[in-house]
């Protein structure tokens, strides 16, 4: 299977048992064949095919460790969004052609698979890609990922701490009726020209003391 082609399983329904068991089992240090067969209860070639598939969709890292998507999936509040993200990652070649691949009817989904894989219409691979995709999609919540993105984009930027502090000080000073005074030290030039002094004090009044 080429790197950029959509992934599939020869037993498409096995992904459902795999995901169900991942939720029940403790998170392992590494997802190995022993873990798949013993803890998830998926034996033989079916179990052996799951690790490369889980890597393809981003559930397992290249070194075999469970990814953040794997861990998010085990959280009931994150589960659907995690699978939706995994689908978009694993089936990126389809989503490049249509960002709403998950909403397409079977005939249009098949068209994208044919385009992405280059296989003939009767190729069993085309059917396996579709069936694997649809089994995986049953666990996905694409609305959750859209809502997350919407909340993130509409979130107000936090006010910097020093700004809040400064405003708080000004507010406190105002409520307490405090009057602040400033001491200004001027180094006047050594000159006897009164016009120079007039210009300095006029600038001081206009720019620093205000017109009040």
Secondary structure, 3 states (H helix, E strand, C coil): CCCCCCCCCCCCCHHHHHHHHHHHCCCCCCCCHHHHHHHCCCCHHHHHHHHHHHHHCCCECCCCCECHHHHHHCCCCCHHHHHHHHHHHHCHHHHCCCCCHHHCCHHHHHHHHHHHHCCCCCCHHHHHHHHHHHHHHCCCCHHHHHHHHHHHHHCCCCCCHHHHHHHHHHHHHHHCCCCCCCCCCCCCCCCCCHHHHHHHHHHHHHHHHCCC
